[in-house]
């Protein structure tokens, strides 16, 4: 079994992933996403395919599915939780495109059509495409994230985004023995600090701020990160509020507890969370200890209105918990101490700190994962700094390929 591949996006970059593979006469697409930049970036147009397999719900992996299903009649394979969260994000991206005046690759009706094309899989299931069987494994990262193992005379594992460490929300990905490995490389050349130490210093910082009479605003990605933060806050004794899309994601995750590490602990964390449902609750939240709110990169959502209320209070603080894409409002805050509110740049005079709660494997974790899979060939994707990881893997004797977007390759 040899595989002809091409990245339609997300090969030599982080975002808009689309991996087109031709295997034994079948055309398969893994992921088809949007980079939510300003303006958004889209992958190359996909040709007709036999099946699409979605690794997880984040928009940079799922965001172009409605474009695909409005043109081609084929199934989209994913876990049920990836389907539900993905469709919510796709519908939201239509709203954002309308509000911001971006060209729309699809509309709300296309999202409804896409909803009917999904075929559900669970971890440990196999699906057939032509003569080939594909097995599914947990990828860690976020609830429902899936790695796909193409089985034949030779086996090929495609990881999607992976995290190999157990977090409070999900159990880490385990290596799968394979002949070929197509692996993400987001954190090539970078490692994460010890997770327990990050959590301890995070809680300590929050307590320091609340003890001096300040309010903590935690901008957080709605999918995965918000729930991780709520699990950390669960036993803190602090009064914490939640606003934004994370409330909807909580409900979806509670419907699919088999995809989280502990459904019981997540339920407890959500029960202890005060939800902001109206303007009165928003005012009350500002009198509490902690507000967890979208968006994680400060490009929209309720986060900006909360920050506007505390930005001149030196006792209060903004604690960033995620990657801030270059050009985002969050990266502007870290680089300049300024934030844009409705087109106007304002100085932020409260405390600002960033904590690394990444849901991606770091450099050393990726090395260990690849060694555990012991493939003959490795193709690195979803990284803008792949060469460092490739160099370390080659030094261990692996054959490593770094195809560019649009370049044909064979394994």
C-alpha positions in Angstrom: 0.0 0.0 0.0 1.6 3.2 -1.1 0.1 6.6 -0.4 0.2 9.7 -2.5 -0.3 12.8 -0.4 -0.7 16.6 -0.7 -1.3 19.3 2.0 -4.1 21.6 0.8 -3.1 23.8 3.8 -1.5 23.4 7.2 1.6 21.6 5.9 4.4 24.2 6.5 2.1 26.4 8.8 -0.1 26.1 11.8 -3.8 26.3 10.8 -6.1 25.6 7.9 -5.1 21.9 7.8 -6.2 19.7 4.9 -4.4 16.4 4.1 -5.4 14.9 0.8 -4.4 11.2 0.5 -4.8 8.8 -2.4 -4.7 5.2 -1.2 -5.5 2.1 -3.4 -7.7 4.2 -5.7 -9.6 6.0 -2.9 -9.3 9.7 -2.3 -9.5 10.6 1.4 -9.3 14.0 3.1 -8.2 14.4 6.7 -9.4 17.7 8.1 -10.4 20.8 6.2 -10.0 24.0 8.2 -9.9 27.8 8.3 -7.2 29.9 10.0 -9.2 32.5 11.9 -6.9 35.4 11.2 -7.9 38.8 10.0 -8.9 38.2 7.2 -9.4 34.4 7.5 -7.1 32.1 5.5 -8.6 29.2 3.6 -7.0 25.9 2.3 -6.6 25.1 -1.4 -9.9 23.9 -3.0 -10.4 20.1 -2.5 -11.1 17.9 -5.5 -14.0 15.3 -5.2 -13.2 12.8 -2.5 -14.6 9.5 -1.3 -14.5 10.3 2.4 -13.5 12.9 4.9 -12.2 12.1 8.4 -12.1 14.9 11.0 -9.5 14.7 13.7 -11.2 17.2 16.0 -13.5 20.2 16.2 -11.2 23.2 16.3 -11.9 25.6 13.3 -8.4 25.2 11.8 -9.3 21.5 11.3 -13.1 21.6 10.7 -14.0 25.1 9.5 -14.3 24.3 5.7 -16.4 21.2 6.0 -19.7 23.0 4.9 -17.9 24.1 1.7 -17.0 20.5 1.0 -20.4 19.0 1.7 -22.2 21.6 -0.3 -20.2 20.4 -3.4 -19.6 16.7 -2.9 -21.7 13.8 -1.7 -19.5 12.0 0.7 -19.5 11.0 4.4 -17.7 13.0 7.1 -16.4 10.6 9.8 -15.8 11.9 13.4 -16.6 11.3 17.0 -20.0 12.6 18.1 -18.5 15.3 20.3 -16.3 16.6 17.5 -19.4 16.8 15.3 -21.5 18.8 17.8 -18.7 21.2 18.8 -17.5 21.5 15.2 -21.0 22.4 13.9 -21.4 25.1 16.6 -18.0 26.6 15.6 -18.9 26.5 11.9 -22.2 28.3 12.5 -20.4 30.9 14.6 -17.9 31.5 11.8 -20.8 32.4 9.5 -21.9 35.0 12.0 -18.4 36.4 12.4 -17.9 36.6 8.6 -21.2 38.5 8.3 -20.3 40.9 11.2 -16.8 41.6 10.0 -17.7 41.7 6.3 -15.4 38.8 5.3 -16.2 36.9 2.1 -18.1 33.8 3.1 -17.1 30.4 1.7 -20.5 29.0 2.9 -23.7 30.0 4.7 -25.9 28.7 7.5 -27.8 26.5 5.2 -24.6 24.8 4.1 -23.8 24.1 7.8 -27.2 22.4 8.2 -26.5 20.3 5.1 -23.1 19.3 6.6 -24.8 18.2 9.8 -26.5 15.4 7.9 -23.3 14.0 6.4 -21.6 13.0 9.6 -21.0 9.3 10.4 -20.1 8.7 14.1 -17.1 6.7 15.2 -15.8 5.9 18.7 -12.2 5.3 19.8 -11.3 1.7 18.9 -13.7 1.5 15.9 -12.6 0.9 12.4 -14.1 2.3 9.1 -13.7 1.0 5.6 -12.8 3.1 2.5 -12.5 1.0 -0.6 -10.1 -1.9 0.3 -8.6 -0.1 3.2 -9.5 -0.2 6.9 -8.9 2.8 9.2 -8.7 2.4 13.0 -9.3 5.2 15.5 -7.3 6.1 18.6 -7.5 9.0 21.2 -5.3 11.9 20.4 -5.5 13.6 23.8 -5.6 17.4 22.9 -9.3 18.0 23.5 -12.4 15.7 24.1 -13.1 13.6 21.0 -9.7 14.4 19.2 -8.9 11.3 17.1 -5.8 9.8 15.5 -6.4 7.6 12.4 -4.4 4.4 11.6 -4.7 3.3 8.0 -4.2 -0.4 8.0 -2.9 -2.6 5.2 0.4 -4.4 4.3 1.9 -1.2 5.7 0.3 0.9 8.3 0.2 4.7 8.4 -0.8 6.8 11.5 -2.1 10.4 11.0 -2.1 12.2 14.4 -4.1 15.4 13.9 -3.2 17.6 17.0 -1.9 15.5 19.9 -1.1 16.0 23.6 0.7 13.0 25.2 0.3 14.2 28.8 -2.7 13.6 31.0 -4.5 16.9 31.7 -7.4 17.4 34.0 -9.7 17.3 31.0 -8.4 14.4 28.8 -6.0 11.5 28.9 -2.9 11.8 26.8 -2.3 10.1 23.4 -0.3 6.8 23.4 2.0 5.9 20.5 0.7 3.4 17.9 3.3 1.1 16.1 3.2 2.0 12.4 5.4 2.0 9.2 4.6 5.7 8.4 3.8 8.5 10.7 2.1 11.8 9.6 2.5 13.9 12.7 1.8 17.5 13.8 4.8 19.7 14.8 3.2 22.8 16.3 5.7 23.1 19.1 8.8 22.0 17.2 11.8 23.4 19.1 9.8 24.4 22.1 8.9 22.6 25.4 6.2 23.4 27.9 6.9 24.0 31.6 5.9 21.4 34.1 2.1 21.3 34.1 1.7 20.9 37.9 4.0 23.9 38.5 2.0 26.0 36.0 -1.3 25.1 37.8 0.2 25.9 41.2 1.6 29.3 40.2 -1.7 30.1 38.4 -3.8 29.5 41.5 -1.3 31.3 43.7 -1.4 34.3 41.4 -5.2 34.4 41.4 -5.2 34.2 45.2 -2.7 37.1 45.4 -4.9 39.2 43.1 -8.2 38.5 45.0 -6.5 39.1 48.4 -5.5 42.6 47.3 -9.1 43.3 46.3 -8.7 42.8 42.5 -10.8 40.9 39.9 -9.2 38.3 37.6 -10.3 38.1 34.0 -9.2 34.9 32.3 -9.7 35.1 28.5 -10.0 31.4 27.4 -10.7 29.4 24.3 -14.3 28.1 24.6 -13.3 24.6 23.4 -11.2 22.6 25.8 -9.3 25.4 27.5 -12.3 26.8 29.4 -13.2 23.4 30.8 -9.5 22.8 31.8 -9.5 26.1 33.7 -12.8 25.3 35.4 -11.4 22.0 36.6 -8.4 23.8 38.0 -10.6 26.3 39.8 -13.1 23.6 41.0 -11.5 23.1 44.5 -10.0 26.6 44.9 -12.8 28.0 47.1 -12.9 31.0 44.8 -16.1 32.5 43.3 -15.7 32.0 39.6 -18.0 33.1 36.7 -18.2 31.9 33.1 -19.3 34.0 30.1 -19.3 33.3 26.4 -19.4 30.2 24.2 -17.7 28.0 26.8 -21.2 27.6 28.4 -22.5 25.8 25.3 -19.4 23.7 25.0 -19.8 22.6 28.7 -23.3 21.3 27.9 -22.0 19.3 24.9 -19.1 17.8 26.9 -21.5 16.7 29.7 -23.6 14.9 27.0 -20.5 12.9 26.0 -18.7 12.2 29.3 -16.9 9.1 27.7 -14.6 11.6 26.0 -13.4 13.4 29.1 -11.0 12.0 31.8 -13.6 12.4 34.6 -17.2 13.2 33.7 -17.9 13.4 37.5 -15.2 16.1 38.1 -16.2 18.1 35.1 -19.9 18.1 36.2 -18.8 19.2 39.7 -16.7 22.0 38.2 -19.6 23.2 36.1 -22.0 23.1 39.0 -19.6 25.3 41.0 -19.4 27.8 38.1 -21.7 30.9 38.1 -22.9 31.4 34.6 -23.4 34.9 33.2 -26.8 34.8 31.5 -27.8 38.5 31.5 -26.5 42.1 32.1 -27.3 41.9 35.8 -25.2 38.7 36.1 -22.4 40.5 34.2 -22.3 43.2 36.8 -22.3 40.7 39.6 -19.4 38.8 38.0 -17.3 41.9 38.1 -17.8 41.9 41.9 -16.6 38.2 42.1 -13.1 36.8 42.2 -12.6 35.3 38.7 -14.3 35.7 35.3 -13.5 33.0 32.7 -14.6 34.3 29.3 -14.2 34.0 25.5 -12.4 34.9 23.3 -9.0 33.4 24.2 -7.1 35.9 21.9 -9.2 38.9 22.7 -10.5 39.4 19.2 -14.1 39.5 20.2 -16.5 37.9 22.7 -17.4 39.2 26.1 -13.7 39.3 27.3 -13.2 42.8 26.0 -16.1 44.3 28.0 -14.8 42.8 31.2 -11.3 44.0 30.5 -12.6 47.5 29.7 -14.1 47.5 33.3 -10.8 46.6 35.0 -8.1 48.0 32.7 -7.4 51.0 34.9 -7.4 49.1 38.2 -3.8 48.1 39.2 -5.2 45.6 41.8 -6.9 43.6 39.0 -5.3 41.4 36.3 -5.7 39.7 33.0 -4.3 36.1 33.0 -3.9 34.8 29.4 -4.0 31.0 29.2 -3.4 30.2 25.6 -1.3 30.8 22.5 -1.8 34.3 21.1 -1.5 34.2 17.3 0.6 36.9 15.7 -1.6 39.9 14.8 -4.3 39.0 17.4 -5.4 41.5 20.0 -3.9 39.2 22.6 -0.5 39.3 21.0 -0.8 43.1 20.8 -1.4 43.2 24.6 1.7 41.1 25.3 3.9 43.1 23.0 2.7 46.7 23.6 0.5 46.7 26.7 -2.3 48.1 24.5 -5.6 46.6 23.4 -8.0 47.6 20.7 -11.6 48.3 21.7 -13.9 49.0 18.8 -11.1 50.3 16.6 -9.4 52.4 19.4 -6.1 51.4 21.0 -6.2 51.8 24.8 -3.4 51.4 27.4 -4.0 48.5 29.8 -3.0 49.6 33.4 -3.8 46.4 35.3 -1.5 43.4 35.7 -1.1 41.1 32.6 0.4 37.6 32.8 0.5 34.6 30.5 0.4 30.9 31.6 1.2 27.9 29.3 -1.8 25.6 29.4 -1.1 24.3 25.9 -3.1 21.3 24.6 -0.3 20.3 22.2 2.7 18.0 22.8 5.9 19.9 23.2 9.2 19.1 21.3 10.4 16.4 23.7 6.9 14.8 23.9 6.7 14.7 20.1 10.2 13.0 20.0 9.1 10.4 22.5 5.8 9.8 20.7 7.6 9.3 17.3 10.1 6.9 18.9 7.2 4.9 20.5 5.5 4.6 17.1 8.9 3.4 15.6 8.0 4.3 11.9 10.3 4.0 8.9 9.1 7.3 7.5 7.8 10.5 9.2 6.0 13.3 7.5 5.8 16.5 9.6 2.8 18.8 9.2 1.0 21.7 11.1 4.2 23.5 12.0 5.9 26.7 11.0 9.2 25.6 12.5 9.4 21.9 11.5 13.1 21.8 10.7 14.2 21.7 14.4 12.1 18.6 15.1 13.0 17.1 11.7 16.7 17.5 12.6 16.4 15.8 16.0 14.4 12.9 14.5 16.9 12.4 11.6 19.7 12.3 14.3 17.8 9.3 15.8 17.8 7.6 12.4 14.3 8.4 11.1 13.6 9.4 7.5 11.7 12.7 7.7 9.8 14.5 5.0 8.8 18.2 5.1 6.4 18.7 2.1 5.2 22.3 1.4 1.5 23.1 0.8 0.5 22.0 -2.7 3.6 19.8 -3.1 2.9 16.1 -4.0 4.6 13.4 -1.9 4.6 9.6 -1.6 5.1 7.3 1.3 
